[in-house]
């Protein structure tokens, strides 16, 4: 088969990103903000309240951990994504062979489907509160109404994800500013509310705020001290919570569209605004709701928490956060399964995968977001370590990148053995737990990383494959030219005056929400008045979003004519 025939026979799911599809930084700010200011932040924020660490441990530890996560995106994931312009699910075929690739895509797809189900299920807890459906405390659904809510929300999420990267990022970008404001209200409104409910009085300084957080939010418990829980556990938690995306390289699916490798640093938008800012805010929300309702936080779901302190605007925040979690997750799962079943189009596979995810979301047990993220990360991290070794390390130590593919292997045996060693380590940790699970990801990376370098060197990576390498370079160049030629983009949408006006009022509504919070904190309006105003300005915000979206669709149709 000559190069042209090989190029033409390459499945669409294996195409690199077309040159004209490469995006500037704005889209990544929206995408990282939308995905990581998400439903899981409500759950994780509550988890950190129950961690038993001091406020200082939480505030400083999360800052360091999220910085390390940002560096992992920027220095490991982004360079490989921009170099290859491929998703991990496609790139694996070159590194580990088609058989291991398919095994990985199956494992990852099923695991990340659970995370997508988490986002939808958490959203449903908000709608549950509106219809007075009971809190779901069992692992299975105990209410038909809850199942109906999940199915309705899921249908919306899957329809958005079916639009691919552009649809996902467009949806996220529009929701990000309002989501930031919802978590900001935790600081502006809910912290004073917590202070008042416990009889602390007015907050006059940062010292007062820390005193409240130490006493009523993140309390250093004797149990935590006896286990040695402290700042290192918090750092590791923040670093490992998205290990599947950065060290595990699954965000290659997103970062392959980046114009520059440095766009990996934009992940800080998600790590600090989404995680750091939102986790602390969610912790404040959880502590305040627990105090106001006089209930243990473990008996409250995200909908109950936000409704207690922010009313219906808070409930809508949970719904939107769930969507922005599930949308990019379903997008990744679809890409993963598309490599297993290339005969299906992206939209067909999205419908199939989305259906499975929505059914899983009916089971409240999927709300254990921290466990889902941690265990999923540990399962797929080993493959990330292998790809990092091959792509970033092999060229510097005299090994040949893609050596197994050049040999014609369908299974990269050293890669499979190394990945299985990480599985063995994970299984041993689950059974014996000699160290805290937050630290498992460190040896779980180095075991497959070093074992792969050693085994690959013994089984052929040290050899030279000059002819094969040249053929691969020519194929990659020809494929990129073919993709560029056969990718047609719509003209860039121009902002009209009505669209600009709608966007201006959108941000005016956000400003009004902030002012309302400050006015409440100063004691000028009651709690119920504050909740009413926040809901009203939220409605204005989303009317503006819907209006601008409709106007954009009109302009797109004009461009298509």
N, C-alpha and C positions, 0 to 999 in steps of 0.2 A: 504494500500500500504506500503510494507516494504521499508527500506532505499535504498536498491539497485535498486528497481523498480523506486523509486522517482528520484534517481540520473540519471538513464538511460533515464527517460522521461524529464529531464531538457533540454530546448532548448539550442542550441549552443550559441545563443546570450546572454544567462544568465550565461554562464560559467565564472568562475573567470580566471584570467591570470594564465597560466601554470607556474610552478616554473622555468622551463628552458627558458621561454620567458622573465623573469625579466631582465631588462637592467641596464647597468652601466651608469655613468654620461655623457659620450660623446654624446650619442644619444639625451639626453635632452638639452644639450647645442645647438646642431644643430636644434632641433625642436623648442625650445623657441626663438632662434635667427631668424629662418626662418619665424615663424608665426608672430612675433611682429616687425620684420623689413619688413614692408609690405605696401601694396597699401594704406591702411587706414592712414598710417603715413603721406603721402603726403597731404591728405585731412585735417587731424587734424592739421598738421603743419600750413597750410594756415588759418584754423579756429582760431588758437591762435594768428596769426598776426592781425586778426580782433577783438581780444578780448578787446583791449584798455588798457592793463596793461603794466607796465614798464618792461624793460629787466630784472631787478633784481627780480621782482615778478615772471616772467616766469621761470628764471633759478633756483632760490631757491625753488619756489613753486613746480615745476615739480620734483625736487630732493626729496623733502619730500613726495609728493604724491606717487611717484613710489616706495619709500622705504616702505610706508604703504601697497601698493599693493603686494610687494614682501613678506612682513610678513604675509599677508592674505593667499597667496598661501602656505607658509611654515608652518604656525601654524594652519590653518583651513582645507584647501583642501587636502594637502599631507598626513596628518595623517589618515584621513578617507579613502583615496584611497588605501594606503598601508595596512591598517588594513583589508579592505574588498576584495581588488583585483578585485573590480567590478567598472563598469562605474556607474555614478549617475542614468542613465536611467534604469538600472537593479536594483540597490540598493533600489530605491524608493519603489519597491514592498514590501519590508520588513518593511519599515517605514510608508508609507502613504497608502498602500493598492493598489490593482491592478487598481481600478477605477480612483483614483487620479493620479496614475502613468501614465496611458494612457492619461489623460487630460493634464498632464504636458508635456509628450513627444510630444504631438501634438502641444501645444503652443510653446514649445522651438524649435521644428523642423521647424515650420513655421517662427519663429522669426530669428533663426540663418540662415535659407535659405536666408533671406534678406541680411545678412552680407556676405555670400558667393557670392551673386549677386553683392555686392559692389566691392569685389576684382576683379571680372571678368570685370565689367563695367569700373573700373578705368584703368585696363590694356588696355581695348579697346580705351581709350582716347589717348594712345600712338600710337597705330597702326593707329588710325584715322588721326593723324598728318602726318604720312608717305604717306597716300593716299589722302591727302588734302581734307578729309571729313570735313564738317563744324562742329564747336563746338556745342555740344548738350546742349542747354540752357533751353529747355522745359522739363516737367516731362516725356514726351513720346518721342520716337525716331523720328527724322525728316529726317532721311536719311536711305535708304535701305542698303547703303554701311556699315554704322555703325552696323546695325543688323547682316550683314554677318560676319563682324569682330568679334562681340560678340559670334556668334555661333561657329566660328572656334576656338577661344580661349577657349571657354567653353568645347569643345570636348576634348581638350588636358588636361584641368584641371580635368575633370571627369575621364578620363582614368588613370591619376596618382593616384587620390584618391581611385580608385577601388582596388588598391594594398594594402589598409589597412594601419595600423600604420607603418609598416616597409617601405612601399613604400613612404608614406608621409614624414617620417623622413629622409629617404635617399635623397629624392629630396631637402628637405629644407637644409640639411647639406651641400650639394654641392653648394648651392646658397648663403649661409650666408656670406662667406668671401667677395665675390664680392659686395653683397648688402651693407655691412658695408663700403666698399671703396667708393661706390657711394655717400653715405651720408657724408663720410669723405671729399669728394671733395667739399661739400658745405662750409666746413670750410677752406680748403686749397686753393680752386680756386674761389668760388663764393663770399665769403666775400670780398676779394680784388677787385673782379669785381664790387661789389656793391659800395665799397668805391670809385673806379675810376669813376663810372658812375654818382655819385652825387657830384664829385669834391672834395672829402675829402682828397684824396692823399694817400700816403703809410700808411699801418698799422705798427706801430713800437712797440706797447705794448698791453697788455691785456686791458688797459684803453682805448686805441684807438678803440679796437674791441667793447667794451661796449658802447662807445659813438655812434658808428655807429648803433649798435643794438637798442639803445634807441631812436635815431633820425629817423631811416629809416626802422626799422623792427617792434619792439614792442613799439609803441608810447603810452604814457599815455594820453588818450583823455579826454576832459571835460565830454563827455557823460558817459564814464566808471566811472569817479570820482563821478558823480552825482548819479550813481547806486550803489556806494560803492564797485565796482569791484576791487579786489586786490589779494594779495597772497593767502588768504584762499580759494578763488574761484578756483585758479589754483591748489592748493593742492587737493581740493575735486574733481576737474576734472580728475586729473591724477589717483587718487585712484578709482574713480567710473567707469572709462571708460571700465575696464574689470571686473566689479563686477559680471557679469554673470559667469565668469570663476573661480574666486577665492572664494568670499563669496557665490556666487551662486552654487559653487562646480562642474561646468561642466567640469573643467579640471581633474576631477577624471578619465575621459576617457583616459587621457594621463598619469597621475601620478600613475595609478594602475600598470604600468609597472616598476616603480622605485624600485630599490633594497632597498633604505632606505628612511625614511620620510624626512631626511635632504635634499633630492634632490629638495624639494620644493623651497629651496633657489636659485636653478639654474634659477628659473623664473626671477631673477635679470638680466640675460642675455637678456631677452625680455624687462623687464621694464626699464633698463637703456641704453643698447645699442640700443634696438629696439624703445623704447618710448622716453626716455630722449634725447639721442643722435640724434635720427632720427627726432623727432618733432622739435627740435631746428634747425637742419640742413634743414628740409623741410621749416621752417619759413624763413630761410635765402634765400633758393631757391626761394620761393614765392615773397619775397620782392625785390630780385634782378631782377626777371623776370618782375615784375610789373613796375619797374623803367626802365629797358632796353627797354621794349615794349611800355612803356608809356600808360599802360592800367590798369584799376582797377582790383585788384586781383580776385574779384568776377566774372569777365567775362572770367577768364582763367581756363582751366582744368589742370589736372596734366601733361598730355602730352605736352601741350603748355608751361607750366612752365619749365619742365626739358629740353625740346628742346632748349628753348631760351638761357639757360645758360650752358648746357652740351652737346648739340647736340644729335646725334643718340645714344650715350652711355647712356645718360639720359633717352631717350625713352625706351631703353631696360630695364633700371632699373625699370621703371614703370610697364612694362609687367611682369618681373620676380616677382616684389613685389606683383602684383595682384595674380599671381599663388600661391605664398607662403601664401597668405591670404586665398584664396579660398580652397586650398587642405585640410588643417586640419579642416576647417569649414564644408566642405562637408562630411568629415569623421565623425564628431560629429553628423551632421544631419542624416546621414545614420544609425548610431548606435541608435539614438533616434527613428527613424521610424521603425527600425528592431524590436524594442520591441512592437510596435503597430501591425506589420504585420510579425510575426516570420516565416511564411511559405515561405517568400522570402529569398534567400541567401543574404549575404552581397553585392556581386557584382550586383545582380539584383536590390536590393534596392538602391544602389549607382547610378545605371543608371537611375532609376525612379526619385529619389530626384535630381540628377544632371540635368536632363532634365528640371525640374520645375525651378531650380535655374538659369539655363542658359537663359530660357525664361524671367525670372524676370530681369536678367542683361541687357536685351535689353532696359530697361526703365531707362534713366539717373537719375531719382529722387532717385535711390538707392545709389547714390554717397554721400548722406548726412550721412556719416559714424558716426559722433559724435552723431547724434540723434538716429540712428539705435542702436548703442551700449548702449547709456544711457537708452532709453526706454525699450529695450530688457532686460537689466540688472535689471531694476526696476520690470518688470513683473515676472521674475524668481527668484529674490533674496529671496522672501518670502519662497519658498520651501527650499532654501539653509539654511535659518535661522532655519527652522523646523528640518532639518536633523542634523545641527550642535548641536541644543539643545538635540536631541535624542541620537546622537552618542557620543558627547563629554561631555555633561552636566548630562544627566540622571543617568549614573553610579555613579556620585559623590554626588547626592542628594537623593539616595535611590529609584529612579524610575527604572522600568524594560525596558531595550532596546527591541524593537520589540513587546511591549505589545499588540498593536492592532492586529498584525499578530497572536500572541498566542491566542487571543480571537476568531480568525477566521473571523475577519472583512475584507470585500473586500474594504470598504471605511473607512479610519481613519477620523472620523467626526471632532475631534478637529483640525487635520491638515488642512482639507478642510476649516473649518471656519476661521482659522488663516490666511491661504493663501488668502481667499476672503477679509479679513480685510485689507491686504496689497494692494489688488486691489482697494478697496474703498478709501484708503489713496491716492493711485496714481491718481485715477480719480479726487479727490478733489483738488489735487495739480495742475493737468492739467487745471482745470476750474478756480480756484481762484488764484493760484500762489502766496501765501503769502510769500514764501521764494524762493531764486534762485534754479533752478532745479539741480544744482550741489550738493546741500545738501539734496535732497530728499532721497537719499539712506540710510542715517543714521536712521531716524525714520522708514523708510520702512523695515529696518532689525529688529529693536527692537520691533515693534508692533507684528509681527507674532511670534517672538522669545519668548517673555514673555507670550503672550496669549496662545501659544501652551503649554508651561510648566504648566500654570494654568489649562487650560481645560483638558489636558491629565491627570493631577493629579486627577481631579474630576471624570474622566471617565474610570479609570482603570490602569493607569501607576504606581500607588503606590503599586499595588498588586504584589505578587510573583507568578511566573509561572515556578517553578523549573523543573517539568517534561518536559514541552514544551521546556524550554531552553536547557536541556540536549539532547533532540531529535534533536534540531536545530544544536547544536555543533557537534553531530555525523554525521548529514547530511552534514554539511559544510566540515568536515574532509573527509568523503567518496567521496564527489563531487570533492574535490581538488585532491585526489588520482586518481580518474577516469580521470580527465582532464589531469593530468600529464602523465598518462599511455597512453592516446590516442592523445597526442600532439607530433608530430614528427618534429624536427627541422633539417634543413640542416646543414652540417658541416660548421664550421666557415671559412669564406673566407680568404685566405692568400694573402698578397700583393706580386705580382711578380715584377721583376725589371722593365719591361715596365710600369706597373701601377705606380710604385714609380717615375719613370722619368716624366711621365705625370703630376703627382701631384707637383713635384718640379717646372716644367715649369709653372704650374698654379699659384703658389705663386710668381714666378719671374714676371709674367705678372701683378699681383697685385702691386708688388713693383714698377714696371715701371709706373703704373698709378699714384702712389703717387709721384714719382719723377717728372713726367710730370706736375702734379699740382703745385709742388713747383717751378719748372722752370718757369711756367707761372706767378706765384705770384711774382717772382723776375723780371719779365718783359723781359725775354729772348726769349719768343715765343709769337706769336699773339693768339688771342682768337680762330680763325679758325684753326690754327695749333694745339693748345691744344685740341680742339674738335676732330680733326682727329687722333691725337695720342691716345687719350683716347678710341676712337672707335676701333682702330687697336689692342690695348692691350686687350680690352674687347673680341674681336673676338678670339685672341690667348687663353684667359682664357677659353672661352666656347669650343673651339676646344679641349683643354686639358681635360675638364670635359667630353665631349662626348667620347673622346678616352679612358679615364680611365673607363667610364661606360661600353663601349663595351668590354673592356678587362675583367672587372668584370663579365659580363654576360657569357663570354667564360669560365671563371673559375667556375662559378656556374653550367654551363652545365656539366663540367667535374665531379663536385662533385655529380651530380644527376645520372651519368651513373654508 
